[in-house]
Amino acid sequence: MKILEEILNEKIISSSSLSGGCIADSRKIVTESGSKYFLKSYSGSSSEILTNEANGLKELEKAGAIKVPRVIYQDQSVLLLEYINIGNKKKNFWELFGQNFAKLHKQQSTQYGFYENNFIGSNPQINLPMKNNWLDFYWENRILYQFKLAEQNGYVNHDFRIIFEKFEKIIPSIISGSEELPSVLHGDLWSGNYMVAENGEPVLIDPAVYYGHREADLAMTKLFGGFDSDFYSAYNEAYPFPENWENRIDLYKLYHVLNHLNLFGTGYYSHAVSIIKNYIR
């Protein structure tokens, strides 16, 4: 704590454990002046995640679209963030969230990917930049990467391999016509990765940032039941959905389902297989 006291230029009077996250140690830090901070740390080789998370938060902050915790300090062992006091949703919370998320996606780049690789959960996320080729980026760095990881983990049998080979052949026809400039993506937005601030507004946390097709972000919001309908209506009004976007939702869910298969095991096997079969039938 001594180095943090030097950085904050005041004494830390309390450090209390917070719940949340399966691989990180999270703590609330309070200083003599009453200021509060969120301290996050990982053990062993996972310390690299801290750098990636800090850089992801800074990239999201650039858009000025939606609140993220401010990065105060980061090294190989800790990440110190602004502490967000938790509040209750405003009446128009979901409408505001949808509008702001659309505004976030309007921050665009000329390349898919990011200047560094990062993590999706505790698995590596490959962000090797590619210009003007979302199909290749998504296939090689997202779907194929996770499939090969599943093979290494022993989750791919003969039947899975056969349908995956068929799936590879039809992916161009699924994505064709939906191409857009790369948007900055949160990368892992589900109900556990946003907060409600004291003023009742949304806050994004725990990103897996890269520049990609915004449909990938929207699909992740629907993986575990979806957000309130007002979120999608407000988003669509601010930044209209691409034509037939709902036909591609499962394609983008597949990345996260495969990642969950690799993180948590065979409970996600049937979900991954069913998504692929629905596209190749």
C-alpha positions as CSV (number, residue, x, y, z in Angstrom):
1,M,0.0,0.0,0.0
2,K,2.9,2.3,0.5
3,I,3.4,3.0,-3.2
4,L,-0.3,3.9,-3.5
5,E,0.0,6.3,-0.6
6,E,2.8,8.0,-2.4
7,I,0.8,8.2,-5.6
8,L,-2.3,9.5,-3.8
9,N,-0.2,11.7,-1.5
10,E,-2.2,10.7,1.5
11,K,-2.6,7.8,4.0
12,I,-4.8,4.9,3.3
13,I,-7.0,4.2,6.4
14,S,-9.0,1.2,5.2
15,S,-8.9,-1.6,2.6
16,S,-12.0,-3.8,2.3
17,S,-12.6,-6.8,0.0
18,L,-15.3,-6.5,-2.7
19,S,-17.2,-9.3,-4.4
20,G,-17.2,-9.8,-8.2
21,G,-14.9,-11.4,-10.7
22,C,-13.6,-14.9,-10.7
23,I,-9.9,-14.3,-11.2
24,A,-9.3,-10.8,-9.7
25,D,-8.9,-9.6,-6.1
26,S,-11.0,-6.4,-5.8
27,R,-10.8,-4.0,-2.9
28,K,-12.3,-0.6,-1.8
29,I,-9.6,1.8,-0.6
30,V,-10.4,4.7,1.6
31,T,-7.9,7.5,2.4
32,E,-7.7,10.0,5.3
33,S,-9.5,12.6,3.3
34,G,-12.5,10.3,2.7
35,S,-11.7,9.7,-0.9
36,K,-12.5,6.2,-2.2
37,Y,-10.8,4.1,-4.9
38,F,-11.3,0.7,-6.5
39,L,-8.2,-1.5,-6.4
40,K,-7.9,-4.5,-8.6
41,S,-5.1,-7.1,-8.6
42,Y,-4.3,-10.4,-10.3
43,S,-1.9,-13.2,-9.4
44,G,0.9,-14.7,-11.4
45,S,0.8,-14.4,-15.2
46,S,-2.6,-12.8,-15.1
47,S,-1.0,-9.5,-14.2
48,E,-0.8,-8.6,-17.9
49,I,-4.6,-8.3,-17.8
50,L,-4.2,-5.1,-15.7
51,T,-2.4,-3.3,-18.5
52,N,-5.0,-4.4,-21.1
53,E,-7.9,-3.4,-18.9
54,A,-6.4,0.1,-18.2
55,N,-5.8,0.7,-21.9
56,G,-9.3,-0.5,-22.8
57,L,-10.9,1.8,-20.3
58,K,-8.9,4.7,-21.7
59,E,-9.9,3.9,-25.2
60,L,-13.6,3.8,-24.3
61,E,-13.2,7.1,-22.4
62,K,-11.9,8.8,-25.6
63,A,-15.4,8.6,-27.2
64,G,-16.9,10.7,-24.4
65,A,-20.1,8.7,-24.9
66,I,-20.6,6.8,-21.7
67,K,-19.1,6.8,-18.2
68,V,-16.2,4.4,-17.4
69,P,-14.1,4.4,-14.2
70,R,-11.1,6.7,-14.6
71,V,-7.7,5.0,-14.5
72,I,-5.6,6.6,-11.7
73,Y,-2.6,4.2,-11.6
74,Q,-1.6,0.9,-13.1
75,D,1.5,-1.3,-12.9
76,Q,2.2,-5.0,-13.2
77,S,0.6,-5.8,-9.9
78,V,-2.3,-3.4,-9.4
79,L,-4.9,-1.3,-11.2
80,L,-6.3,1.7,-9.2
81,L,-9.5,3.1,-10.5
82,E,-12.0,5.8,-9.6
83,Y,-14.5,4.3,-7.2
84,I,-18.1,4.4,-8.6
85,N,-20.8,4.8,-6.0
86,I,-23.7,2.6,-6.8
87,G,-27.1,4.1,-7.3
88,N,-30.6,3.2,-8.7
89,K,-31.6,3.2,-12.4
90,K,-33.2,6.4,-13.6
91,K,-36.7,6.0,-15.1
92,N,-35.1,6.5,-18.6
93,F,-32.0,4.4,-17.7
94,W,-32.3,1.9,-20.6
95,E,-33.1,4.6,-23.1
96,L,-30.1,6.6,-22.0
97,F,-27.9,3.5,-22.1
98,G,-29.0,2.7,-25.6
99,Q,-28.4,6.2,-26.9
100,N,-24.9,6.4,-25.3
101,F,-23.9,3.0,-26.5
102,A,-24.8,4.0,-30.0
103,K,-22.7,7.2,-29.6
104,L,-19.8,5.0,-28.4
105,H,-20.0,2.9,-31.6
106,K,-19.8,6.1,-33.7
107,Q,-16.1,6.3,-32.6
108,Q,-14.6,4.5,-35.6
109,S,-11.2,3.5,-37.0
110,T,-9.8,2.4,-40.4
111,Q,-8.7,-0.9,-39.0
112,Y,-10.3,-3.9,-37.3
113,G,-8.5,-4.9,-34.1
114,F,-6.5,-2.9,-31.6
115,Y,-2.9,-1.9,-31.0
116,E,-2.4,-4.8,-28.5
117,N,-3.9,-8.2,-27.8
118,N,-5.9,-8.5,-24.6
119,F,-8.2,-10.9,-22.8
120,I,-11.7,-12.2,-23.0
121,G,-12.2,-13.5,-19.5
122,S,-8.9,-15.2,-18.8
123,N,-8.4,-16.4,-22.4
124,P,-6.3,-14.4,-24.8
125,Q,-8.1,-12.2,-27.3
126,I,-6.1,-11.7,-30.5
127,N,-6.4,-8.2,-32.0
128,L,-3.9,-8.3,-34.9
129,P,-5.0,-5.3,-37.0
130,M,-6.6,-5.8,-40.4
131,K,-7.7,-3.1,-42.9
132,N,-11.1,-3.4,-44.5
133,N,-11.7,-7.1,-44.0
134,W,-14.1,-7.8,-41.1
135,L,-14.7,-11.3,-42.4
136,D,-11.1,-12.4,-42.2
137,F,-10.6,-10.7,-38.8
138,Y,-13.6,-12.2,-37.2
139,W,-13.0,-15.7,-38.6
140,E,-9.3,-15.9,-37.9
141,N,-9.0,-14.0,-34.6
142,R,-12.3,-14.9,-33.0
143,I,-14.0,-18.1,-34.3
144,L,-11.1,-20.1,-35.6
145,Y,-8.9,-19.1,-32.7
146,Q,-11.5,-20.3,-30.1
147,F,-12.1,-23.5,-32.1
148,K,-8.4,-24.4,-32.1
149,L,-8.3,-23.7,-28.4
150,A,-11.3,-26.0,-27.9
151,E,-9.4,-28.7,-29.9
152,Q,-6.4,-28.3,-27.5
153,N,-8.7,-28.5,-24.5
154,G,-10.3,-31.7,-25.8
155,Y,-13.8,-30.4,-26.5
156,V,-13.9,-31.0,-30.3
157,N,-14.9,-34.4,-31.5
158,H,-15.3,-35.7,-35.1
159,D,-18.9,-34.5,-35.5
160,F,-18.0,-31.0,-34.2
161,R,-15.1,-30.8,-36.7
162,I,-17.3,-31.8,-39.6
163,I,-20.0,-29.2,-39.0
164,F,-17.3,-26.6,-38.3
165,E,-15.8,-27.2,-41.7
166,K,-19.2,-26.7,-43.4
167,F,-19.7,-23.5,-41.3
168,E,-16.4,-22.0,-42.6
169,K,-17.7,-22.3,-46.1
170,I,-20.9,-20.4,-45.5
171,I,-19.6,-17.6,-43.2
172,P,-18.9,-15.2,-46.2
173,S,-22.5,-15.4,-47.3
174,I,-23.7,-14.6,-43.7
175,I,-21.6,-11.5,-43.3
176,S,-21.6,-10.3,-46.9
177,G,-23.4,-7.0,-47.3
178,S,-23.2,-6.0,-43.6
179,E,-19.7,-4.5,-43.7
180,E,-19.2,-1.2,-41.9
181,L,-16.3,0.9,-40.7
182,P,-14.8,-0.6,-37.5
183,S,-16.4,0.8,-34.3
184,V,-14.8,0.8,-30.8
185,L,-16.4,-2.1,-29.0
186,H,-16.6,-2.8,-25.3
187,G,-16.1,-6.4,-26.3
188,D,-17.8,-8.2,-23.4
189,L,-20.9,-6.3,-22.5
190,W,-23.4,-8.4,-20.5
191,S,-25.4,-7.6,-17.3
192,G,-22.3,-8.2,-15.2
193,N,-20.2,-5.6,-17.0
194,Y,-22.1,-2.5,-16.5
195,M,-23.0,-0.6,-13.3
196,V,-25.6,2.0,-12.3
197,A,-23.8,5.1,-10.9
198,E,-25.0,7.2,-8.0
199,N,-26.7,9.6,-10.5
200,G,-28.6,6.7,-12.0
201,E,-26.7,6.6,-15.2
202,P,-24.9,3.6,-16.8
203,V,-21.2,2.9,-16.4
204,L,-19.2,0.4,-18.4
205,I,-16.6,-1.8,-16.6
206,D,-14.4,-4.8,-17.4
207,P,-13.9,-4.2,-21.2
208,A,-12.2,-6.4,-23.8
209,V,-11.8,-3.5,-26.2
210,Y,-11.1,-3.7,-29.9
211,Y,-12.4,-2.1,-33.1
212,G,-14.9,-4.3,-34.9
213,H,-18.4,-4.6,-36.2
214,R,-20.9,-3.1,-33.7
215,E,-23.2,-6.1,-34.3
216,A,-20.7,-8.1,-32.2
217,D,-21.2,-5.9,-29.2
218,L,-25.0,-5.9,-29.6
219,A,-25.0,-9.7,-29.9
220,M,-23.2,-10.1,-26.6
221,T,-25.8,-8.0,-24.8
222,K,-28.4,-10.7,-25.9
223,L,-26.4,-13.8,-24.9
224,F,-27.8,-14.1,-21.4
225,G,-31.4,-13.0,-21.9
226,G,-30.8,-9.5,-23.4
227,F,-31.2,-6.0,-22.1
228,D,-34.5,-4.1,-21.8
229,S,-36.3,-3.4,-25.1
230,D,-35.9,0.3,-24.5
231,F,-32.1,-0.1,-24.8
232,Y,-32.4,-1.5,-28.4
233,S,-35.1,1.0,-29.5
234,A,-33.1,3.9,-28.3
235,Y,-29.9,2.6,-29.9
236,N,-31.7,2.0,-33.2
237,E,-33.1,5.5,-33.2
238,A,-29.6,7.0,-32.5
239,Y,-27.7,4.7,-34.9
240,P,-30.0,2.5,-37.0
241,F,-29.3,-1.3,-37.0
242,P,-27.8,-2.7,-40.2
243,E,-30.3,-4.5,-42.4
244,N,-31.0,-8.1,-41.3
245,W,-28.8,-7.7,-38.2
246,E,-30.8,-10.1,-36.2
247,N,-29.9,-12.9,-38.6
248,R,-26.3,-12.4,-37.6
249,I,-26.7,-12.3,-33.8
250,D,-26.0,-15.9,-33.3
251,L,-22.9,-15.7,-35.5
252,Y,-21.5,-13.1,-33.1
253,K,-22.7,-14.9,-30.0
254,L,-20.8,-18.0,-31.1
255,Y,-17.4,-16.4,-30.3
256,H,-18.5,-15.9,-26.6
257,V,-20.1,-19.4,-26.4
258,L,-16.9,-21.0,-27.7
259,N,-14.9,-18.9,-25.2
260,H,-17.2,-20.1,-22.4
261,L,-16.7,-23.6,-23.6
262,N,-13.0,-23.1,-23.2
263,L,-13.3,-21.4,-19.9
264,F,-16.0,-23.4,-18.2
265,G,-16.2,-26.7,-20.0
266,T,-18.7,-29.0,-21.8
267,G,-21.8,-27.3,-20.5
268,Y,-21.5,-24.9,-23.4
269,Y,-20.8,-27.6,-26.0
270,S,-24.4,-28.1,-27.1
271,H,-25.0,-24.4,-27.4
272,A,-22.0,-23.9,-29.7
273,V,-23.0,-26.9,-31.9
274,S,-26.7,-25.8,-32.1
275,I,-25.7,-22.3,-33.3
276,I,-23.5,-23.8,-36.1
277,K,-26.2,-26.3,-37.1
278,N,-28.8,-23.6,-37.4
279,Y,-26.6,-21.8,-40.0
280,I,-25.6,-24.8,-42.1
281,R,-29.0,-26.6,-42.3
